[in-house]
């Protein structure tokens, strides 16, 4: 800002009575003291006022800030002073929260207004970044639309606001942001979990919200309804034909037997038909004749490929057989784990109730994968290949795993290709698979570490993060791995969406459930 260019003497004298009452030259006063005192050198321009008008609710601004003279135009005041003073332009945009969550200190008014007119977390009670237009539209539609935007139980909150319903012109959710936060209606109505959200540390709910650095975690809302949706409960599985695919390589009989018994346990008495498909890569060959005796309620299909074509080609061959034989769904499982009781029914109900192509990860015991998934919908950013379910349409759109992919990260690649093909990705919280990998953290295996680095390198080369690929290659050299193990670089994916490009920069190619990453 140029002091000479941006200084308006008439505005300065109008706003600051102490200068007006003295004989000081207003510009010299501004240079000497006004800058250090945070005084404003000029009023807002017409363009800035027009931008502010898109985010300022004049009636709310007058109602909230009763220290202002009634003759002052709310939009002009916000454009000149209010945004600097962190005054809220409308009931839903808590500007002091915005300042903490988005670090807006260096933004000019035009940049701030453009940011607030786009999809952002206007307050920490929102489920996702949302535009003001979406919030206003939801208010006009009512509780059901608002429940899609806000994390607290909107229906329960609204129904409990008897005085608001009878006396206020505002919807209970709008009233919450006008007055209810200052009246502690969230904490007093038990909508915030007092053990998980430090409500007692703040004088009112408004002060609590503006002190947050990010949206409140879903677990902080005691009234959040996490019950299984009705469509999932009533999902009809009678026309479902499931193929369960397992790729073996020198697995001990005890491990295979444990998995097969869990498949039989899930198939016994089920409303759907189950086929167990085994792709055996063991070079010496395996005696698997005993498998059929352990799973009388399951059809069995076994293929032997002693040349060991790998995980991706193994599952691709099983998926091709499954969907070519009339399967509606394919469940791929690692052999070093097992299904928990009723897990298959639960994950199939989850899939069928979605009503659209889906790639679904069975949540794992005893340690879930640390990547983020939505606590209510189950949506996630990529699906692990340890226990995954896909339907015939998803297979048609993706054709399974990339057959050229080395071991590890082929599941992330499949997930990103599925996303680009319009497939939704989920974690099924009730269809669970026991896959204990905790020992790998305490005793990492060199061969596995090397293979994971190769897979990471290949994924980064394919999905445009060549800088990270170079870092992985350098780390392989530092740790003494033979970089001759690296396969030829794959062709790069074109037109990578911004969301996937962003995930490629994350440490685990996904946001974490446990830290801000």
Secondary structure, 3 states (H helix, E strand, C coil): CCHHHHCCHHHHHHHCHHHHCCCCCHHHHHHHHHCCCCCCCCCCCHHHHHHHHCCCCHHHHHHHCCCCCCCCCHHHHHHHHHCCCCCCCECCECHHHHHHHHCCCCCCHHHHHHHHCCCECCCCCECCCECHHHHHHHHHHCHHHHHCCECCCHHHHHHHCHHHHHHCCCCHHHHHHHHHCCCCHHHHCCCCCCCCCCHHHCCCHHHHHHCCCCCCCHHHCCCCCCCCCHHHHCCCCCCCEEEEEEEECCCCHHHHHHHHHHHHHHHCCCCCEEEEEEEECCCCCCCCCCHHHHCCCCEEEEEECCCCCCHHHHHHHHHHHHHHCCCCEEEEECCCCEECCCHHHHHHHHHHHHCCCEEEEEEEECCCCCECECCCCCEECCCCCCEEEEEHHHHHHHCCCCCCCCCCCHHHHHHHHHHHCCCEEEEEEEEEEECCCHHHHHCCCHHHHHHHHHHHHHHHHHCCCHHHHHHHHHHHHHCCCCHHHCCCCCCCCCCCCHHHHHHHCCCCCCCECCCCC
